[in-house]
Every structure is written in C-alpha cells, then in structure tokens.
C-alpha cells in the first residue's frame, strides 16, 4: 500500500486507550517526564538537535541513532538551515563529530541505513524509549511499528513524531496517525502524552497497556 492509498481516515481510538493520556505543551517536555538512564533509539536523527536534548536530559546508558544521513545532498532544506549548519560537511561526519564524546564512551551507536535495517540490528526487548521520525508514509510507519514491537522493553515508550494527516507546509500526505492508531488498537498500546507544537506538528508517546 503506497502513501497515496493509505487509509483516508484514522481508526477511532477507544476510551480504554486514552484514559491515562495527558496533553503537554511541547515535545521537549518528554525529557522531563520520561525515565532517565535507559536505552534510547532515535529513528531519523536529522542534524541531531533532539539527539542532544535527549542525551543531555535523559542521560541514557545506550543511544542508537538511525538515519540514512543524506542531508548534505539537500542544503536548501529548512530554508537553508541544513547547508548553513553542515557548512560543507558530509551529514554523517557532522553528526559523528557533534556527538564525538558520547560515541567514544560507547553510549552513542550510529546505525547508517534505512529505518528497518537499523531497527533489526538492535537486540530484542532492549529499547526503553524509541523516537520515530523517519519516512512518514503509512507503509513505512506501519512497518517500523511492527518491527519495534519486538525491540521494546516491557515498560517502553514509543514516541511518534508529526502525528498529523498531512504536512500542511508542503501538502505532503502522511500516514502517521492512521498507522499509529491501528497499531495501538491491534497491540493494546495506550496514548500517554500528546505533545502540542506551534504549527500542530504534534508528537504522541504511547506505551503497552498493563494487563
């Protein structure tokens, strides 16, 4: 199923998956609410801004960074911020240099490649916090969630970036809401945090329901 043929409407979440939910003002507040000293996996790290926020505030014992690392090919992206920030560097080299200390201490492990390949390399039941910000198509998000299911610890959180139906800036359809809601209903995961954002590019944190 392509992004164009993804479900037009998202499945309605039942009340049992919403009863413990809380609205927060911004995704940065996740760093005040999530457990520290755990294993984190960020899928789609971009320039590393959220990586830095999580490393600084959540103090993970292990951090997996998954990305295809091709931003040096699109320097005009984000109104030219990509080119300005990279300043001629290869994307992977820039990210590696930015987090050299964490990498040298064995905390940060970079997994270059597509999201599914990267996730598959992580030990089962080892991830406590997964942040998913890669390809936002329905097929991709569905596949990522299906694979992450076996990688999460029993008390783990999955955070879905850009929980909306369409990027209203570029008019690109997304499948994040549809895929996430289907996963929650099918696998009995509940919504814990709904993080607002100024342009409504919201994030949600979900967690396996306790039986």
N, C-alpha and C positions, 0 to 999 in steps of 0.2 A: 504493500500500500504506500503510495507516494504522499508527499506533503499535500498535494492538491486533492487527493482522495481521502484524506484523514476525516474522521467524523466532524460534521459541521458543528454539532453541539456536544458539550461535555456531559458525561453522566452526572446526575444529581447525587451529591454525597448524602448518605443517611445521617440522621442526627447522632447516631452512636459514634460516628467518626469525627464529630465536631464538638462533642460535649466538653472536651478538655482544651479547646483551642483558645488562643489569645492573640489579639492584634497588637503589633508593635510598630513603632514609628519608622524604622529603617533596618535594613539587613545588618548593618554594623552592630546592632544590639544583640545579634546572635552571640557575639563574643562576650556579652555579659551574662548570658543565660545558659550556654552550653557547657558541658563538663570540660575541665582542664586536664592536661597530662595524658591525653588519649591519642589514638591513631586517626589521622585525618587523611582523606583523599579528595583532592580538588580536580575536577574533570573540566578542563578548559580554563587555563590559568591566565591567559592574555598577557598583560605586562607585569602581572604579579602584585597589583595593589591589594587585592583581597587576600592573597597568599601572605603578604606581610602583616596584614591586620590579624589573621588567624595565628600565625607564628608568634607574634608579639603578645597577643592577649590570651590565647588558649594553651600556649606552651606545650605543644604536642610531643609525645615521645617518638612519633614517626609521622612523616608527612609525605604522601605520594602526590606528585604533580604530573598530571597527564595533559598533553597537548600535542598538536601536530606542528606547532612552532613555525608558522609561515607568515607572521605579521610583517616581516621585513619586505615582503612582496607587495604589501598594501600600505605604503607610508602615508597616503592621504586619508586613511581611515580615521574616524572620530575627529573630523575637522582638522586633520594633520597632526593630531597628538601622537599617533604611532610613530611617524617619521621623526618628529622632534625628540621624542623620548629615546628611541633606538639610536638616533644620531649616527646612522650608517652601520650599526652593528647587526649581525645576524640575530634573529629573535631568540634562538636557543642560547647563544653566547651571552646575550644581555641578561636573560633570566638566570642563567647559571652564575654569572658574576654578581648579580643583585643579591643572591642568597648563598654566596660562597661559604660563609661561616656555617650556616645550617647544613649545607651539603657536606662540608669537610668533617663535621661532627657526626655524620651518619644519620641525622634527623630527616633531612630532605632527600628524597629519591625521585629523580626525574625519569619519567617513562614517556619517551618520544614516540608518537604514533597516534592512531585513531583511538577513540574512547573505549571501544570494545576490546581492542587488543591490550590496552593498558590495564583495564579493569581485570581482565582474565589473568594477568600476571600477579595479582595480589592474593595472598593466602585467604582461604575461606574463613568466614566468621571473624575477621580481624579488624574491620573498619568500624570505628565508633561514630564518625561524622563524615558524611560524603556530601560534597558540594558539586552539583551538576550544572555546568554552564558551557555546554558544547553545542552541537548542532541541535537546534530547537524543533526540528521536524518531528512529526508524530512517530514515524518509524524508528528514528534514532532514539528518541526519549523512551519509547516502549522497550526497545532492545537494551538500553542502558539500565533501566529499572529492573528488567528481568534478570540481567546478569548481576547487578548489585545485590539482589535479594540474598544470594548465597554468600556474599562477601561481608555482610553486615553482622556486627556483634548482636547479641540478643537484646541489647538495650540501645542500639544505634539509631542515629538520626540521619535522614536523607533530606537535604535542602535543595529545592528546585528553583533555579534562577529563572526570571522572566516568565512567571506564571500568568500568561495572558494569551489571548487567541490570535493576536496579530501585532507585529511591530508597526505601530501607527506612524512612525517616522519614515520608514521605507516601504510600508504597505506590504510587508512580507508576512504571509500566514504562518502561524506557529501551531504546534501540536502539543505543547507542554501541558495545558490544562486537561485536554482530553486523555492523554496518556497517563498523567499523574492520577487523575480521578479513577480511571479504570484500574490502575494498579492498587490504589487504596482500597477499593471495593473488593477486588478479587483476592488480595492478600491480607486483608484486615489490618491495614495501616491507618492511623488516625492523624488528623491535622493538629499539630501542637502550636505552631506560630505562623501567623500571616503577617509578613513584613511589608509595610507600605513603602512607596517610593514616589518621589515628586512627579514623575511622568507616568506613574502607575505601572512601571516595570517591576512588579511586586515579586517577592520570593515567598515560598512556603517551606516550613520544616515539618516533616512527617515522621512518624515513629510507629513501630509494630504495637498493636493493641495488646495489653496484658489480658490473658485468658481468665 
